[in-house]
Amino acid sequence: MGHFGFSYMGLIFLLMLAVPNILWAKSLPKGYSQGEEKPALVALERVGQAAVTASALLFSDYNLKPWSAWSLWLIFAVFAMLLYEMWWLRYFKSDRTEASMYRPFFGIPVAGAALPVTGFFLLGVYGKVVWLMISAVIFGVGHIGIHWGHKKNLKIK
């Protein structure tokens, strides 16, 4: 269920999520338009964002522990977040159009939405904190759903 306490690993994951998004917001893609986003997906995304942030920071179970086979979950979580950072690098080196945000990355569709959701879910598995896993699923339904809709509207395969 989780032990209350500050998680520096949760903070690192949140910074890995937030910093590129802040940079992106300062120079939106050429021709960017939010378009029609389904209110239910936006609500799920916002609730999920808040819950992921709280769950990631308020449980100390994600902090490093002595090595065991269970540590592989943390390695997988970090790998997902490193792929997310690589996805952002590809975007920032691109022509920075909206279409360049939705190109598959290593075969992963809407990778910019799917990778951080995966990373936080796996961090929850590593810490054995169901609250982060549930929060990541809620966030994922909204976030991935919104981005899938954007991709569909751009008619990208």
Beta strands, then each sheet from edge to edge (+ up, - down):
end
